[in-house]
Amino acid sequence: MRKPIITLFICVTMFLIACGNPMNDTANSANTSETTANMATDTAIEKTYDVKILDNKKDPTCGMPVTAGVSDTAHYKNKVIGFCATECKAEFLKNPEANIAAAELIK
């Protein structure tokens, strides 16, 4: 009679250890979501563009040379314009006519 009780106790203990605490699962789920979001953000940051595809020498918003690095692009009047940051692209798109001269387009 003792052996079945000990076996049952061991099985229940192992089950509880294997399943873990539901509060920990919620915390782990939140951490997993946060990690996944960070990975998506990191991936977006790592995306770069080859300068050869661009039709400009400088970021039209801040004046930074595109050879220093391009993190985003926009198409404007059949030209591919490179930007050092998405913020620069957003600023350019507010008034592209006023900013396009600063891009130093390649003819």
N, C-alpha and C positions, 0 to 999 in steps of 0.2 A: 504494500500500500504506500510505503514511503517513496519508492522509486518513481511512480507516476506523478506524485506531487512535486518532487524535485525537478523532474523533466518538464512539467508544466511551468513551474517557476522560471526555469532557465529559458524556455521558449518565450514566455511573456516578457522577460527582461530583455532578451535579444530583439524582440519585436519593437519594444519601446525605444531601445537604443537606435535601432535601424531607422525607425520612422522619425525620430527627433521630436523636438518641441515645435508645435505649430507656430509659435511666436517667432522662433528662429527661421522657419521656412518663409514667413512673411518678410522678415528682414533680409534674408538671402535673395528673395525675389526682387525686392527693391534695389538691392545692390547689383543684381544681375542686370536690371533695366538700366540703372545708371551707368554701368560698365559698357553696355551695348550702345547707349547714347554717346558716351565718350569715344568709343571706337568709331562710330559714324562721323563724329566731329573731327577726329584725328584723320580719318580717311579723306574727308573733304579738304582739310588743310594741306595734305600731302599732294594734292592734285596740282600739277604744273603744266605749263604750255610751252611748246617750242617757239622760240622767238621768230623762227623762219616763217611761221604761218601768219604773223602779225603785219599789219600795214602801218604801224606807227613806231616811232623811235622812243617816245616818252609817254608816260601816263598823262593823259590830258588834264587830269584834275590836280595832281600834286607835282607833276614835272619829273618824277623819278624815271630814270632810263629803264626801258623794258628789259634790257640785258641784265639788270640786277635781280629780276624775277617777276613772273606774272602769275597771279593767282586766280584771275577771272578775265573773261573776254565779253565783248558785245559786238554785234553786227550793226554797222551804221553806214548807210549809203553804199552798200556793196563792199565795205571794208571791214576787216576784223581788227578791232581795237583792243589792245591789251591793257590791263590795270593791275597795279601792285596789290590791291585789296578790294574786297567786295564793296566796302564803303566808298571807295573812289569811283567805282562803277555806278553805284546808286546816285552819287552826286552828279556824275556826268550825265546820266539819263534824265535828270531833272531839267537840264537845258543843254542839249548836245550841240546846238548851233553856236552857242557862246563859248564852249569849251574845246571844240574840235581843232581850232587853230593851234592850241598848245600841244597837240599830239605830235606835231612834226611828222606828217604823213610821208611815207615812202612813195615816191612817184613810180 
